[in-house]
Amino acid sequence: MNDALLAGWKRPLNSSLKECMKSTELPLFYNANSILENNLTHRPDKIALLSNGRILTFQEVANEANQVGNALQAMGVRFGDRVGILAPDSAEWVTSFFGIIKVGAIAVCINTLLQSHEYDYILRDSGLRVLIVHESLLPLIEPVRGEQHVIVIGQPQHPSDSAFADWIQPQPTQLTAVPTHRDDFCSLHYSSGTTGQPKGMFHAHKDYALIAQNTGVELLGMTEQDCTFSVAKLFFVYGLGANLVMPWHVGASIVLYAGSPRLAVGILDTIERFKPTILISVPTAYITQLVLKQMSERYDLTSLRLCLSAGEALPASVWQQWKEATGLEILDTIGCTETLHTFMANRPDDLRPGSSGKPSPGHEVKLVDDAGNEVADGEIGNLLVKSESTSLFYLHQYEKSRQTFRGEWLFTGDKYTRDADGFYWHMGRADDMFKVGGLWVSPVEVESVLLNHPAVLECALVTQSDQQGMIKPKAYVRLHNGYQPSNNLLRTLLQHCGSQLAAYKCPHWIEFVDDLPKTATGKIQRFKLRRPAENS
Ligand code: 3UK
């Protein structure tokens, strides 16, 4: 993308402008690849990307992204085609992303923690033409792969597949960007649905420019001197935005980490080794680090100036423990895949532990009752969000799209209350979905697994908080005649769930009951089973 096209939207970094950036400030033909390529003018030889594997400068990233783009075009990929990335965070993930979008194709950012049947759905629903997949994830794709070209980061297993390194090697490092419209789709993301079927959401090129400026610069004050490190992965828009798009928009370096958020030592070692200034993390990760004995004495965290949390609510107790251990204050922020990134946040000079903060630059919110009327402070309402980076629809889901995308407003499904000081407090969700360790759990999916055990007549899955204040699944189970509650049966049911569900979805507790609360039409009222404190 040449500089003339970009001239229209350059604004001083860290500007104190109250007015946030609008998409009409972008040139009409804009490709989000320029977030990477702007750095070639100012700092081509600066380290852009650090990891335990490869370490690359901006020039090296751009060269490899161009090779990916050329390789895609050579296999016939054109504007609008969908190309998937299914890999742990790595240099190849990043160069693939920018290569795909530069040729006008759509990057499908695929969650690495799914099961084969979910990949089956995503591959078909997205109409994927090419899949760039890491060798470690090949076995999950093998049973469901179709007509796609498969490029393997690592060692291919099929003669028809190519190794990523061989695929890009003959390609030139120069490539002209396809002049995409700022409203053209750039990426496709899948998030879990209430019945377990993922929902696909497109984001446009303009959405990336908006979050880079409004969230990266205006909210977080990112500058070229920063170095970001994310525990949340790039396939998750929280990680993609905060650990790639926002830092590169200002020329900051990023640290990529392929390990699990539950591997406290891996995270702390990475902080010590690369000395990031901004930690982008999730509540579970903060908790696992706090559990490590003498965490703050054993590890040097002094490089950090900002700690972010998102994905699920950060309990105030965890905020307090982290502050006592490190002296640092975590900023809890909330975003969703629909809006691409943060829509409410705590700020360093304006925060309330346990709350989600206040609307972030570029976002308006309102709380309404079921009739659509705004509720007063202190009352619980449905959260609606307005922003220019919001998706337009769910792919192939007409009804669900109409319910969710309401003109300029997005119905988030979150229940919130606002206090007299303007802070917003998360009160659960309208659709019974919840998150465990930042990962979605659909009660319907877990209940259907319990129900196919012969002892279970009916059941309901709800949430309960553990000792740390973190939400975990709890199942209420009514048994068939002839079955008696017992510890043995309890273990059997837990094993039954464990054999069919990912571990984080399995009930943490099972309680046997004689009856379940129901509506007049016989629908189980999960909300009545939640702990009284969570119902108020
Ligand atoms: C819940 C939270 C309380 C909430 C996300 C970009 O999480 C992100 O995207 P998803 O689509 O999930 C969105 C839903 O998750 N949630 C997220 N953060 C919080 N609930 N407190 C929080 N801090 O139900 C929301 O609707 O996977 C995407 C950037 C940041 C993100 N958190």
Residues whose N, C-alpha, C, O or C-beta is under 5 A from the ligand:
A	BS01	3UK	S191 V237 Y238 S309 A310 G311 E312 A313 D332 T333 I334 G335 C336 T337 L340 H341 T342 T412 D414 H426
